Amino acid sequence: MLDDHGFEVYEENPFPIAYLLTFRTYGTWLHGDARTSVRRNGNNRYGGPMVTPSVPLIEAMKDGRKQTPLVLDERQRPCVEAAIKEVCEIRDYDLRALNVRTNHAHVVSSGAVKPEKIVNDLKAYATRPLRAERLCGTETESLV
């Protein structure tokens, strides 16, 4: 289809075809770590400002943890995977790829929402069955 000036009209879509979303389990990668991390001030995008590795910072982050780091075992990983599939179906997110590891998960998904909303939904839904099946310790312990 052409516009009034003879140029091709393309569909404008405010959301990408898909997002590559990666999230880590609680306490397995802290600010100050030598692997670096991004700041949480809204600039947590590719190429954004990094937190400089710092022994005092990582020690402070460790001291401030409310629970032990969560490393997923062979019973927990399938539980998280099933929960991610469930939330994608319920929320109508198109799940294109999924890989749950011991300390993080990779999800390729699309939806007509911001990626932060999708990640928050994935983490919340993954935590619930871990708690229900008593696979992650206390009532307050969570995936994030």
TIRO-2110 file (N, C-alpha, C; in Angstrom, 1 decimal):
// TIRO-2110
0.8, -1.2, 0.0, N, 1, A
0.0, 0.0, 0.0, CA, 1, A
0.9, 1.2, 0.0, C, 1, A
0.5, 2.3, -0.7, N, 2, A
1.3, 3.5, -0.8, CA, 2, A
0.6, 4.6, 0.0, C, 2, A
1.4, 5.5, 0.5, N, 3, A
0.8, 6.7, 1.2, CA, 3, A
0.4, 7.8, 0.2, C, 3, A
0.0, 9.0, 0.6, N, 4, A
-0.4, 10.1, -0.2, CA, 4, A
0.8, 10.6, -1.1, C, 4, A
2.0, 10.3, -0.7, N, 5, A
3.2, 10.8, -1.4, CA, 5, A
3.8, 9.7, -2.3, C, 5, A
3.2, 8.5, -2.3, N, 6, A
3.7, 7.4, -3.2, CA, 6, A
4.8, 6.5, -2.5, C, 6, A
4.9, 6.7, -1.2, N, 7, A
5.9, 5.8, -0.5, CA, 7, A
5.2, 4.6, 0.2, C, 7, A
5.9, 3.5, 0.2, N, 8, A
5.4, 2.3, 0.8, CA, 8, A
5.0, 2.6, 2.3, C, 8, A
3.8, 2.1, 2.7, N, 9, A
3.4, 2.2, 4.1, CA, 9, A
3.7, 0.9, 4.8, C, 9, A
4.4, 1.0, 5.9, N, 10, A
4.8, -0.1, 6.7, CA, 10, A
4.0, -0.1, 8.0, C, 10, A
3.6, -1.3, 8.4, N, 11, A
2.9, -1.4, 9.7, CA, 11, A
3.9, -1.0, 10.8, C, 11, A
3.4, -0.1, 11.7, N, 12, A
4.2, 0.3, 12.8, CA, 12, A
3.8, -0.5, 14.0, C, 12, A
4.8, -1.1, 14.6, N, 13, A
4.5, -2.0, 15.8, CA, 13, A
5.4, -1.5, 16.9, C, 13, A
4.8, -1.0, 18.0, N, 14, A
5.6, -0.5, 19.1, CA, 14, A
6.4, -1.5, 19.9, C, 14, A
6.1, -2.8, 19.6, N, 15, A
6.8, -3.9, 20.3, CA, 15, A
7.6, -4.7, 19.4, C, 15, A
8.8, -5.1, 19.7, N, 16, A
9.6, -6.0, 18.9, CA, 16, A
8.9, -7.3, 18.6, C, 16, A
9.4, -8.0, 17.6, N, 17, A
8.9, -9.4, 17.3, CA, 17, A
9.1, -10.3, 18.5, C, 17, A
10.2, -10.2, 19.2, N, 18, A
10.4, -11.0, 20.4, CA, 18, A
11.5, -10.3, 21.3, C, 18, A
11.6, -10.7, 22.5, N, 19, A
12.6, -10.3, 23.5, CA, 19, A
13.4, -11.5, 23.9, C, 19, A
14.7, -11.3, 24.0, N, 20, A
15.6, -12.3, 24.7, CA, 20, A
15.7, -11.8, 26.1, C, 20, A
15.0, -12.5, 27.0, N, 21, A
15.0, -12.2, 28.4, CA, 21, A
15.8, -13.1, 29.2, C, 21, A
16.7, -12.6, 30.1, N, 22, A
17.5, -13.4, 30.9, CA, 22, A
17.4, -12.9, 32.4, C, 22, A
17.1, -13.8, 33.3, N, 23, A
17.0, -13.4, 34.7, CA, 23, A
17.7, -14.4, 35.5, C, 23, A
18.3, -14.0, 36.6, N, 24, A
19.1, -14.8, 37.5, CA, 24, A
18.3, -15.2, 38.7, C, 24, A
18.7, -16.3, 39.4, N, 25, A
18.1, -16.6, 40.6, CA, 25, A
18.7, -15.8, 41.7, C, 25, A
18.0, -15.7, 42.8, N, 26, A
18.3, -14.8, 43.9, CA, 26, A
19.7, -15.0, 44.4, C, 26, A
20.5, -13.9, 44.5, N, 27, A
21.8, -13.9, 45.2, CA, 27, A
22.9, -14.6, 44.4, C, 27, A
22.7, -15.0, 43.2, N, 28, A
23.8, -15.6, 42.4, CA, 28, A
24.7, -14.7, 41.6, C, 28, A
24.3, -13.4, 41.5, N, 29, A
25.2, -12.5, 40.8, CA, 29, A
24.9, -11.1, 41.4, C, 29, A
25.8, -10.6, 42.2, N, 30, A
25.6, -9.4, 43.0, CA, 30, A
26.3, -8.2, 42.4, C, 30, A
25.8, -7.0, 42.7, N, 31, A
26.6, -5.8, 42.3, CA, 31, A
27.9, -5.8, 43.0, C, 31, A
29.0, -5.4, 42.2, N, 32, A
30.3, -5.4, 42.8, CA, 32, A
31.1, -6.6, 42.3, C, 32, A
30.4, -7.6, 41.8, N, 33, A
31.1, -8.9, 41.3, CA, 33, A
32.0, -8.5, 40.1, C, 33, A
33.1, -9.2, 40.0, N, 34, A
34.1, -9.0, 38.9, CA, 34, A
33.4, -9.2, 37.5, C, 34, A
32.3, -9.9, 37.4, N, 35, A
31.7, -10.1, 36.1, CA, 35, A
30.9, -8.9, 35.7, C, 35, A
30.8, -7.9, 36.6, N, 36, A
30.1, -6.6, 36.4, CA, 36, A
28.6, -6.8, 36.3, C, 36, A
27.9, -5.7, 36.4, N, 37, A
26.5, -5.7, 36.4, CA, 37, A
26.0, -4.3, 35.9, C, 37, A
24.7, -4.2, 35.6, N, 38, A
24.2, -2.9, 35.2, CA, 38, A
23.5, -2.2, 36.4, C, 38, A
23.4, -0.9, 36.3, N, 39, A
22.8, -0.2, 37.4, CA, 39, A
21.3, -0.4, 37.3, C, 39, A
20.6, -0.2, 38.4, N, 40, A
19.1, -0.4, 38.5, CA, 40, A
18.4, 1.0, 38.4, C, 40, A
19.0, 2.0, 37.8, N, 41, A
18.4, 3.3, 37.8, CA, 41, A
17.6, 3.6, 36.5, C, 41, A
17.2, 2.5, 35.8, N, 42, A
16.4, 2.7, 34.6, CA, 42, A
17.3, 2.7, 33.4, C, 42, A
18.6, 2.6, 33.6, N, 43, A
19.6, 2.5, 32.5, CA, 43, A
20.0, 1.1, 32.2, C, 43, A
19.3, 0.1, 32.7, N, 44, A
19.7, -1.3, 32.6, CA, 44, A
19.4, -1.9, 31.2, C, 44, A
20.0, -1.3, 30.2, N, 45, A
19.9, -1.7, 28.8, CA, 45, A
21.3, -2.0, 28.3, C, 45, A
21.3, -2.7, 27.2, N, 46, A
22.6, -3.1, 26.6, CA, 46, A
23.4, -1.8, 26.4, C, 46, A
24.7, -1.8, 26.8, N, 47, A
25.5, -0.7, 26.6, CA, 47, A
25.4, 0.4, 27.7, C, 47, A
24.5, 0.2, 28.7, N, 48, A
24.3, 1.1, 29.7, CA, 48, A
25.4, 1.2, 30.7, C, 48, A
25.4, 2.1, 31.7, N, 49, A
26.5, 2.2, 32.6, CA, 49, A
26.6, 0.9, 33.5, C, 49, A
27.9, 0.5, 33.7, N, 50, A
28.1, -0.7, 34.5, CA, 50, A
28.5, -0.3, 35.9, C, 50, A
28.2, -1.3, 36.8, N, 51, A
28.7, -1.1, 38.2, CA, 51, A
30.2, -1.6, 38.2, C, 51, A
31.1, -0.8, 38.7, N, 52, A
32.5, -1.2, 38.7, CA, 52, A
32.7, -2.3, 39.8, C, 52, A
33.5, -3.3, 39.4, N, 53, A
33.8, -4.3, 40.4, CA, 53, A
34.3, -3.7, 41.7, C, 53, A
33.9, -4.2, 42.8, N, 54, A
34.3, -3.6, 44.1, CA, 54, A
34.1, -4.7, 45.2, C, 54, A
35.2, -5.0, 45.9, N, 55, A
35.1, -6.0, 47.0, CA, 55, A
34.2, -5.4, 48.1, C, 55, A
34.4, -4.2, 48.6, N, 56, A
33.5, -3.7, 49.6, CA, 56, A
32.0, -3.7, 49.2, C, 56, A
31.7, -3.4, 48.0, N, 57, A
30.3, -3.4, 47.5, CA, 57, A
29.8, -4.8, 47.5, C, 57, A
30.5, -5.8, 47.0, N, 58, A
30.0, -7.2, 47.0, CA, 58, A
29.9, -7.7, 48.4, C, 58, A
30.7, -7.4, 49.3, N, 59, A
30.6, -7.8, 50.7, CA, 59, A
29.3, -7.2, 51.3, C, 59, A
29.1, -5.9, 51.0, N, 60, A
27.9, -5.3, 51.5, CA, 60, A
26.6, -5.9, 50.9, C, 60, A
26.7, -6.3, 49.7, N, 61, A
25.5, -7.0, 49.0, CA, 61, A
25.3, -8.3, 49.7, C, 61, A
26.4, -9.1, 49.9, N, 62, A
26.3, -10.4, 50.6, CA, 62, A
25.7, -10.2, 52.0, C, 62, A
26.1, -9.2, 52.7, N, 63, A
25.6, -9.0, 54.1, CA, 63, A
24.2, -8.6, 54.1, C, 63, A
23.7, -8.0, 53.0, N, 64, A
22.3, -7.5, 52.9, CA, 64, A
21.3, -8.5, 52.4, C, 64, A
21.8, -9.7, 52.0, N, 65, A
20.9, -10.7, 51.5, CA, 65, A
20.0, -11.2, 52.7, C, 65, A
18.7, -11.5, 52.3, N, 66, A
17.7, -11.9, 53.3, CA, 66, A
17.6, -13.4, 53.3, C, 66, A
18.2, -14.1, 52.3, N, 67, A
18.2, -15.5, 52.2, CA, 67, A
19.4, -16.0, 51.5, C, 67, A
19.6, -17.3, 51.5, N, 68, A
20.8, -17.9, 50.9, CA, 68, A
20.6, -17.8, 49.4, C, 68, A
21.7, -17.8, 48.6, N, 69, A
21.5, -17.8, 47.1, CA, 69, A
20.7, -19.0, 46.7, C, 69, A
19.9, -18.9, 45.6, N, 70, A
19.1, -20.0, 45.2, CA, 70, A
19.8, -20.6, 43.9, C, 70, A
20.2, -21.8, 44.0, N, 71, A
20.8, -22.5, 42.9, CA, 71, A
19.8, -23.7, 42.6, C, 71, A
19.3, -23.7, 41.4, N, 72, A
18.2, -24.6, 41.0, CA, 72, A
18.8, -26.0, 40.8, C, 72, A
18.2, -27.0, 41.4, N, 73, A
18.7, -28.4, 41.2, CA, 73, A
17.8, -29.1, 40.1, C, 73, A
18.0, -30.4, 40.0, N, 74, A
17.3, -31.2, 39.0, CA, 74, A
15.8, -31.3, 39.2, C, 74, A
15.3, -31.1, 40.4, N, 75, A
13.9, -31.1, 40.7, CA, 75, A
13.3, -29.7, 40.5, C, 75, A
14.0, -28.7, 40.8, N, 76, A
13.5, -27.3, 40.7, CA, 76, A
13.5, -26.8, 39.2, C, 76, A
14.4, -27.1, 38.4, N, 77, A
14.5, -26.6, 37.0, CA, 77, A
13.2, -27.0, 36.2, C, 77, A
12.8, -28.3, 36.2, N, 78, A
11.5, -28.6, 35.5, CA, 78, A
10.3, -27.8, 36.0, C, 78, A
10.3, -27.6, 37.3, N, 79, A
9.2, -26.9, 38.0, CA, 79, A
9.2, -25.4, 37.5, C, 79, A
10.3, -24.8, 37.4, N, 80, A
10.4, -23.4, 36.9, CA, 80, A
10.0, -23.4, 35.4, C, 80, A
10.5, -24.4, 34.6, N, 81, A
10.2, -24.4, 33.2, CA, 81, A
8.7, -24.5, 33.0, C, 81, A
8.0, -25.4, 33.7, N, 82, A
6.6, -25.6, 33.6, CA, 82, A
5.8, -24.3, 34.0, C, 82, A
6.3, -23.6, 35.0, N, 83, A
5.7, -22.4, 35.4, CA, 83, A
5.8, -21.3, 34.3, C, 83, A
7.0, -21.2, 33.7, N, 84, A
7.2, -20.2, 32.7, CA, 84, A
6.3, -20.5, 31.5, C, 84, A
6.1, -21.8, 31.1, N, 85, A
5.2, -22.2, 30.0, CA, 85, A
3.8, -21.8, 30.4, C, 85, A
3.4, -22.0, 31.6, N, 86, A
2.0, -21.7, 32.1, CA, 86, A
1.7, -20.2, 32.0, C, 86, A
2.6, -19.4, 32.5, N, 87, A
2.4, -18.0, 32.5, CA, 87, A
2.3, -17.4, 31.1, C, 87, A
3.1, -18.0, 30.2, N, 88, A
3.1, -17.5, 28.8, CA, 88, A
1.8, -17.9, 28.2, C, 88, A
1.2, -19.0, 28.5, N, 89, A
-0.1, -19.4, 28.0, CA, 89, A
-1.2, -18.5, 28.6, C, 89, A
-1.2, -18.3, 29.9, N, 90, A
-2.2, -17.5, 30.6, CA, 90, A
-2.2, -16.1, 30.2, C, 90, A
-1.0, -15.5, 30.0, N, 91, A
-0.8, -14.1, 29.7, CA, 91, A
-0.8, -13.8, 28.2, C, 91, A
-0.8, -14.9, 27.4, N, 92, A
-0.8, -14.8, 25.9, CA, 92, A
0.5, -14.2, 25.4, C, 92, A
1.6, -14.6, 26.1, N, 93, A
2.9, -14.3, 25.6, CA, 93, A
3.3, -15.5, 24.7, C, 93, A
3.9, -15.1, 23.5, N, 94, A
4.3, -16.2, 22.6, CA, 94, A
5.7, -16.6, 23.0, C, 94, A
5.8, -17.8, 23.6, N, 95, A
7.0, -18.4, 24.0, CA, 95, A
7.7, -19.1, 22.9, C, 95, A
8.9, -18.6, 22.5, N, 96, A
9.6, -19.1, 21.3, CA, 96, A
10.8, -20.0, 21.7, C, 96, A
11.4, -19.8, 22.9, N, 97, A
12.5, -20.6, 23.3, CA, 97, A
12.6, -20.4, 24.8, C, 97, A
13.1, -21.5, 25.5, N, 98, A
13.2, -21.5, 26.9, CA, 98, A
14.4, -22.4, 27.3, C, 98, A
15.2, -21.9, 28.3, N, 99, A
16.3, -22.7, 28.8, CA, 99, A
16.5, -22.3, 30.3, C, 99, A
16.2, -23.2, 31.2, N, 100, A
16.4, -22.9, 32.6, CA, 100, A
17.6, -23.6, 33.1, C, 100, A
18.5, -22.8, 33.6, N, 101, A
19.8, -23.3, 34.1, CA, 101, A
19.8, -23.3, 35.6, C, 101, A
21.0, -23.6, 36.2, N, 102, A
21.1, -23.7, 37.7, CA, 102, A
20.9, -22.3, 38.4, C, 102, A
21.4, -21.2, 37.7, N, 103, A
21.3, -19.9, 38.4, CA, 103, A
20.7, -18.9, 37.5, C, 103, A
20.1, -19.2, 36.4, N, 104, A
19.5, -18.3, 35.5, CA, 104, A
18.6, -19.0, 34.5, C, 104, A
17.8, -18.2, 33.8, N, 105, A
16.9, -18.7, 32.8, CA, 105, A
17.0, -17.8, 31.6, C, 105, A
16.9, -18.3, 30.4, N, 106, A
16.8, -17.6, 29.1, CA, 106, A
15.5, -17.9, 28.5, C, 106, A
14.7, -16.8, 28.2, N, 107, A
13.4, -16.9, 27.6, CA, 107, A
13.4, -16.0, 26.3, C, 107, A
12.9, -16.6, 25.2, N, 108, A
12.7, -15.7, 24.0, CA, 108, A
11.2, -15.7, 23.9, C, 108, A
10.6, -14.5, 24.1, N, 109, A
9.1, -14.4, 24.1, CA, 109, A
8.7, -13.1, 23.5, C, 109, A
7.4, -13.1, 23.1, N, 110, A
6.9, -11.8, 22.6, CA, 110, A
5.5, -11.6, 23.3, C, 110, A
5.2, -10.4, 23.3, N, 111, A
3.9, -10.0, 23.9, CA, 111, A
3.7, -8.5, 23.7, C, 111, A
2.5, -8.0, 23.8, N, 112, A
2.2, -6.6, 23.6, CA, 112, A
2.3, -5.8, 24.9, C, 112, A
3.4, -6.1, 25.6, N, 113, A
3.7, -5.4, 26.9, CA, 113, A
5.2, -5.2, 26.9, C, 113, A
5.7, -4.3, 27.8, N, 114, A
7.1, -4.1, 28.0, CA, 114, A
7.8, -5.3, 28.5, C, 114, A
9.1, -5.5, 28.2, N, 115, A
9.8, -6.7, 28.6, CA, 115, A
9.9, -6.8, 30.2, C, 115, A
9.9, -5.7, 30.9, N, 116, A
10.0, -5.7, 32.3, CA, 116, A
8.7, -6.4, 32.9, C, 116, A
7.6, -6.2, 32.3, N, 117, A
6.3, -6.9, 32.8, CA, 117, A
6.4, -8.4, 32.6, C, 117, A
7.0, -8.8, 31.4, N, 118, A
7.1, -10.2, 31.1, CA, 118, A
8.0, -10.9, 32.1, C, 118, A
9.2, -10.3, 32.4, N, 119, A
10.1, -10.8, 33.3, CA, 119, A
9.5, -10.9, 34.7, C, 119, A
8.9, -9.9, 35.2, N, 120, A
8.3, -9.9, 36.5, CA, 120, A
7.2, -11.0, 36.6, C, 120, A
6.4, -11.2, 35.5, N, 121, A
5.4, -12.3, 35.5, CA, 121, A
6.1, -13.7, 35.6, C, 121, A
7.2, -13.8, 34.8, N, 122, A
7.9, -15.1, 34.7, CA, 122, A
8.5, -15.5, 36.1, C, 122, A
9.1, -14.5, 36.8, N, 123, A
9.7, -14.7, 38.1, CA, 123, A
8.6, -15.0, 39.1, C, 123, A
7.6, -14.3, 39.1, N, 124, A
6.5, -14.5, 40.1, CA, 124, A
5.9, -15.9, 40.0, C, 124, A
5.6, -16.2, 38.7, N, 125, A
4.9, -17.5, 38.5, CA, 125, A
5.9, -18.7, 38.8, C, 125, A
7.2, -18.5, 38.5, N, 126, A
8.2, -19.5, 38.8, CA, 126, A
8.4, -19.8, 40.3, C, 126, A
8.2, -18.7, 41.1, N, 127, A
8.4, -18.8, 42.5, CA, 127, A
7.3, -19.6, 43.2, C, 127, A
6.1, -19.4, 42.7, N, 128, A
4.9, -20.0, 43.4, CA, 128, A
5.0, -21.5, 43.5, C, 128, A
5.2, -22.2, 42.3, N, 129, A
5.2, -23.7, 42.5, CA, 129, A
6.4, -24.2, 43.3, C, 129, A
7.5, -23.4, 43.2, N, 130, A
8.7, -23.8, 44.1, CA, 130, A
8.3, -23.8, 45.5, C, 130, A
7.6, -22.8, 45.9, N, 131, A
7.1, -22.7, 47.3, CA, 131, A
6.1, -23.8, 47.6, C, 131, A
5.1, -23.9, 46.7, N, 132, A
4.0, -24.9, 46.9, CA, 132, A
4.5, -26.3, 47.0, C, 132, A
5.6, -26.6, 46.2, N, 133, A
6.2, -28.0, 46.3, CA, 133, A
7.3, -28.1, 47.3, C, 133, A
7.4, -27.0, 48.1, N, 134, A
8.5, -27.0, 49.1, CA, 134, A
9.9, -27.2, 48.6, C, 134, A
10.1, -26.6, 47.4, N, 135, A
11.4, -26.8, 46.8, CA, 135, A
12.3, -25.6, 46.9, C, 135, A
11.9, -24.6, 47.7, N, 136, A
12.8, -23.4, 47.8, CA, 136, A
12.8, -22.9, 49.2, C, 136, A
12.7, -23.8, 50.2, N, 137, A
12.9, -23.3, 51.6, CA, 137, A
11.7, -22.6, 52.2, C, 137, A
11.9, -21.5, 52.7, N, 138, A
10.9, -20.8, 53.5, CA, 138, A
9.9, -20.1, 52.6, C, 138, A
8.9, -19.6, 53.3, N, 139, A
7.8, -18.9, 52.7, CA, 139, A
8.3, -17.6, 52.0, C, 139, A
9.3, -17.0, 52.6, N, 140, A
9.8, -15.7, 52.0, CA, 140, A
10.8, -15.9, 50.9, C, 140, A
11.4, -17.1, 50.8, N, 141, A
12.4, -17.3, 49.8, CA, 141, A
11.8, -17.3, 48.4, C, 141, A
12.5, -16.7, 47.5, N, 142, A
11.9, -16.6, 46.1, CA, 142, A
13.0, -16.8, 45.1, C, 142, A
12.5, -16.8, 43.8, N, 143, A
13.4, -17.0, 42.7, CA, 143, A
14.3, -15.7, 42.5, C, 143, A
13.8, -14.6, 42.9, N, 144, A
14.5, -13.3, 42.5, CA, 144, A
15.0, -12.7, 43.8, C, 144, A
END
